[in-house]
Amino acid sequence: MKLNPPNFIDPAAATALQHASHVVVFTGAGVSSESGIPTFRDALTGLWERFDAASLATPAAYRKDKDLVWGWYEWRRMQVLRALPNPAHIAIAALAQFVPKLTVVTQNVDDLHERAGSTNVVHLHGSLHTPRCFACGRPHHLDQEIPREPEGGRRLRPPNCDHCGGSIRPGVVWFGESLPTQELNSAFTAAKQCDVMLVVGTSGLVQPAAGLPARAKNAGASLIQINPVKTDLDGECTWTLYGQAGTLLPKLLNMAFPNMDLTRVA
């Protein structure tokens, strides 16, 4: 393990990317926060300041007060729709053109990777944009152009399922729920097959997703972590780069691939 000073990039990390045949990029809330999307650790305002965010993210909370929980998630979804992919998202999408195989695995529930140009993103914790019926599980389409949510939030009645009439719930994984089997298996398989794993903006605390870097390392992969602060993964990574993902990731990839175009969304 090499501990680097802030914003320092070891050229050996770029070399590892140059020679990789399969790269996995594993992202967490830190990447989305650089686009202005609050994390669960951020203080809430308005209607939500009386609640712990985690207390709204459970099936029990939804059963108790559907309007409150649906309003909370629509408030979050509107924040995401107003946000833009940042340079880290764009760099990850561009990387697909320079390595034989790229797998993007995220703990985030937004669509910023996709809007930056990444395809086939593995969403371990679901997505705000894929709601489904709480009763029958069928998917439900939401209008992307609904009126702007009040800054302070509001209670909002969820729509009803077109098939069974049940209430529509957010398409995210709530506390106490299992991660989607197909996505988790895809992530574990990619971790075991990659040469390099980029761990970007995640604390490495939330299981079972937090076990992906260890699986990659045990299979012989090099781990490159990018985070502004120390994490529990520091001792496991080959290189830890301290700083903002939107600054360090484009620099790292430009070192590895000087012809990479990071000026636009793909």
C-alpha positions as CSV (number, residue, x, y, z in Angstrom):
1,M,0.0,0.0,0.0
2,K,1.2,3.5,-0.9
3,L,-0.3,6.4,1.0
4,N,-0.1,9.5,-1.1
5,P,-0.4,13.2,-0.1
6,P,-3.5,15.1,-1.2
7,N,-4.0,15.3,-5.0
8,F,-0.8,13.3,-5.7
9,I,-1.1,10.6,-8.3
10,D,1.5,7.8,-8.4
11,P,2.4,7.1,-12.1
12,A,2.3,3.4,-11.3
13,A,-1.4,3.6,-10.9
14,A,-1.8,5.0,-14.4
15,T,0.5,2.3,-15.7
16,A,-1.7,-0.4,-14.1
17,L,-4.7,1.1,-16.0
18,Q,-2.8,1.1,-19.2
19,H,-2.1,-2.7,-19.0
20,A,-5.5,-3.7,-17.6
21,S,-7.8,-5.9,-19.7
22,H,-10.8,-5.5,-17.4
23,V,-11.4,-2.5,-15.2
24,V,-14.2,-2.3,-12.6
25,V,-15.2,1.2,-11.4
26,F,-17.0,1.0,-8.1
27,T,-18.7,4.3,-7.1
28,G,-20.4,5.6,-4.0
29,A,-22.2,8.7,-2.7
30,G,-19.0,10.8,-2.8
31,V,-19.2,10.9,-6.6
32,S,-22.8,12.1,-6.7
33,S,-22.2,14.6,-3.9
34,E,-19.8,16.5,-6.2
35,S,-22.9,17.1,-8.5
36,G,-24.7,18.6,-5.5
37,I,-26.8,15.6,-4.5
38,P,-27.0,15.4,-0.7
39,T,-25.9,12.2,1.0
40,F,-27.7,10.4,3.8
41,R,-25.1,12.0,6.2
42,D,-26.0,15.6,5.2
43,A,-28.3,17.7,7.3
44,L,-31.9,17.9,6.1
45,T,-33.9,21.1,5.7
46,G,-37.6,22.1,5.4
47,L,-40.2,19.4,6.0
48,W,-37.4,16.8,6.3
49,E,-35.4,18.4,9.1
50,R,-37.4,16.6,11.7
51,F,-36.5,13.2,10.3
52,D,-33.4,11.1,10.1
53,A,-33.1,10.2,6.4
54,A,-32.5,6.5,7.3
55,S,-35.8,6.4,9.1
56,L,-37.6,7.2,5.9
57,A,-35.9,4.5,3.9
58,T,-37.6,1.4,5.2
59,P,-40.7,-0.7,4.2
60,A,-42.2,0.0,7.6
61,A,-41.9,3.7,7.2
62,Y,-43.7,3.5,3.8
63,R,-46.5,1.3,5.3
64,K,-46.9,3.8,8.2
65,D,-47.0,7.0,6.0
66,K,-46.9,6.5,2.3
67,D,-47.4,10.2,1.5
68,L,-44.4,11.2,3.6
69,V,-42.0,8.7,2.2
70,W,-43.1,9.2,-1.4
71,G,-42.8,12.9,-1.0
72,W,-39.3,12.5,0.4
73,Y,-38.2,10.4,-2.6
74,E,-39.8,12.6,-5.2
75,W,-37.9,15.5,-3.5
76,R,-34.7,13.6,-4.0
77,R,-35.6,12.6,-7.5
78,M,-36.1,16.2,-8.5
79,Q,-32.7,17.1,-7.1
80,V,-31.2,14.4,-9.3
81,L,-33.0,15.6,-12.4
82,R,-31.7,19.1,-11.8
83,A,-28.1,17.9,-11.2
84,L,-25.6,17.3,-14.0
85,P,-22.9,14.7,-14.4
86,N,-19.6,16.0,-13.0
87,P,-16.1,15.4,-14.4
88,A,-15.8,12.1,-12.6
89,H,-18.9,10.7,-14.3
90,I,-17.6,11.9,-17.6
91,A,-14.2,10.4,-17.1
92,I,-15.7,7.0,-16.2
93,A,-17.8,7.0,-19.3
94,A,-14.8,8.0,-21.5
95,L,-12.7,5.2,-20.0
96,A,-14.9,2.6,-21.8
97,Q,-13.2,3.6,-25.1
98,F,-9.7,2.9,-23.8
99,V,-9.8,-0.4,-22.0
100,P,-10.9,-3.8,-23.5
101,K,-13.7,-4.2,-20.9
102,L,-15.2,-1.8,-18.4
103,T,-17.8,-2.6,-15.7
104,V,-19.4,0.3,-13.8
105,V,-20.9,-0.7,-10.4
106,T,-22.5,1.9,-8.3
107,Q,-24.2,2.2,-4.9
108,N,-25.9,5.4,-6.1
109,V,-29.5,5.6,-7.0
110,D,-29.3,8.4,-9.5
111,D,-28.8,8.2,-13.3
112,L,-25.7,10.4,-13.6
113,H,-23.5,7.7,-14.8
114,E,-25.9,7.0,-17.6
115,R,-26.3,10.6,-18.5
116,A,-22.6,10.9,-18.7
117,G,-22.5,8.1,-21.3
118,S,-21.9,4.9,-19.3
119,T,-24.0,1.9,-20.4
120,N,-25.1,-1.2,-18.6
121,V,-24.4,0.3,-15.2
122,V,-24.9,-2.2,-12.3
123,H,-27.1,-0.5,-9.7
124,L,-26.6,-2.3,-6.4
125,H,-29.1,-0.2,-4.5
126,G,-31.7,0.3,-7.2
127,S,-32.6,3.6,-8.8
128,L,-34.9,6.6,-8.1
129,H,-36.0,6.3,-11.7
130,T,-37.3,2.7,-11.6
131,P,-40.3,2.8,-9.3
132,R,-42.5,-0.3,-8.9
133,C,-45.7,-1.4,-7.3
134,F,-45.4,-2.1,-3.6
135,A,-48.1,-4.9,-3.9
136,C,-47.3,-6.7,-7.2
137,G,-43.8,-5.5,-8.0
138,R,-44.6,-4.5,-11.6
139,P,-42.5,-1.5,-12.9
140,H,-44.2,1.9,-13.2
141,H,-43.3,4.8,-15.5
142,L,-42.8,8.2,-14.0
143,D,-43.0,11.5,-16.0
144,Q,-39.6,13.1,-16.1
145,E,-41.1,16.6,-16.5
146,I,-43.3,16.8,-13.4
147,P,-43.5,20.2,-11.6
148,R,-40.5,21.2,-9.6
149,E,-40.6,20.1,-6.0
150,P,-40.7,22.8,-3.3
151,E,-37.3,23.4,-1.8
152,G,-38.6,22.5,1.6
153,G,-40.3,19.3,0.4
154,R,-43.9,18.2,0.7
155,R,-46.1,15.2,1.5
156,L,-47.2,13.6,-1.8
157,R,-49.6,10.8,-2.4
158,P,-47.9,8.0,-4.5
159,P,-49.5,7.0,-7.8
160,N,-51.4,3.8,-8.2
161,C,-50.3,0.7,-10.1
162,D,-51.9,0.4,-13.6
163,H,-52.2,-3.4,-13.1
164,C,-53.4,-4.0,-9.5
165,G,-54.2,-0.6,-8.1
166,G,-51.5,-0.9,-5.4
167,S,-49.4,2.0,-4.3
168,I,-46.2,2.7,-6.2
169,R,-42.9,2.7,-4.2
170,P,-39.5,4.0,-5.0
171,G,-37.3,1.6,-6.9
172,V,-34.5,1.8,-4.4
173,V,-33.2,-0.8,-1.9
174,W,-34.5,0.1,1.5
175,F,-32.8,-0.8,4.8
176,G,-33.7,-4.3,5.7
177,E,-34.2,-5.4,2.1
178,S,-31.8,-7.6,0.1
179,L,-29.8,-6.2,-2.8
180,P,-31.1,-7.3,-6.3
181,T,-29.7,-10.8,-6.9
182,Q,-28.8,-10.3,-10.6
183,E,-27.0,-7.0,-10.0
184,L,-25.1,-8.4,-7.0
185,N,-24.0,-11.5,-8.8
186,S,-22.9,-9.4,-11.8
187,A,-20.8,-7.2,-9.5
188,F,-19.2,-10.1,-7.7
189,T,-18.4,-11.8,-11.0
190,A,-16.8,-8.6,-12.4
191,A,-14.8,-8.1,-9.2
192,K,-13.3,-11.6,-9.4
193,Q,-12.4,-11.2,-13.1
194,C,-11.0,-7.6,-13.2
195,D,-7.3,-6.6,-13.3
196,V,-7.9,-3.2,-11.7
197,M,-10.7,-1.9,-9.6
198,L,-11.2,1.9,-9.1
199,V,-13.0,2.5,-5.8
200,V,-14.3,6.1,-6.0
201,G,-16.2,8.1,-3.4
202,T,-17.3,5.2,-1.2
203,S,-16.5,4.6,2.5
204,G,-16.5,0.9,2.1
205,L,-18.8,0.4,5.1
206,V,-22.1,-0.7,3.6
207,Q,-22.3,-4.5,3.2
208,P,-22.5,-6.6,1.1
209,A,-21.3,-4.1,-1.5
210,A,-18.3,-3.2,0.6
211,G,-17.0,-6.6,0.1
212,L,-16.3,-6.0,-3.6
213,P,-12.8,-4.6,-3.3
214,A,-11.7,-7.5,-1.1
215,R,-13.0,-10.0,-3.7
216,A,-11.1,-8.2,-6.4
217,K,-7.9,-8.0,-4.4
218,N,-8.2,-11.7,-3.4
219,A,-8.4,-12.5,-7.2
220,G,-5.2,-10.6,-7.8
221,A,-6.5,-7.2,-8.9
222,S,-4.9,-3.9,-8.1
223,L,-7.1,-1.5,-6.2
224,I,-7.0,2.3,-6.8
225,Q,-9.0,4.3,-4.3
226,I,-10.0,7.9,-4.8
227,N,-11.5,9.6,-1.7
228,P,-11.0,13.0,0.0
229,V,-10.7,11.4,3.4
230,K,-9.3,8.2,4.9
231,T,-11.5,5.1,4.8
232,D,-11.5,1.6,6.1
233,L,-10.2,0.5,2.6
234,D,-6.9,2.5,2.9
235,G,-5.0,-0.5,4.2
236,E,-6.4,-2.8,1.4
237,C,-5.7,-0.6,-1.6
238,T,-2.6,-0.7,-3.8
239,W,-2.9,3.1,-4.2
240,T,-5.0,5.6,-2.4
241,L,-5.4,9.0,-4.0
242,Y,-6.7,11.6,-1.6
243,G,-8.9,14.3,-3.1
244,Q,-12.1,15.0,-5.1
245,A,-13.0,12.5,-7.7
246,G,-13.9,15.2,-10.2
247,T,-10.3,16.4,-10.0
248,L,-8.3,13.3,-9.5
249,L,-10.0,10.8,-11.8
250,P,-9.7,12.9,-15.0
251,K,-6.0,13.5,-14.1
252,L,-5.4,9.9,-13.5
253,L,-7.0,8.8,-16.7
254,N,-5.3,11.5,-18.7
255,M,-2.0,10.2,-17.4
256,A,-2.9,6.7,-18.5
257,F,-4.5,7.6,-21.8
258,P,-3.3,11.1,-23.0
259,N,-5.6,11.1,-26.0
260,M,-8.8,10.7,-23.8
261,D,-11.4,13.4,-24.5
262,L,-12.9,14.6,-21.2
263,T,-14.4,17.8,-22.5
264,R,-17.9,16.6,-23.2
265,V,-20.5,14.0,-22.1
266,A,-20.5,11.1,-24.5
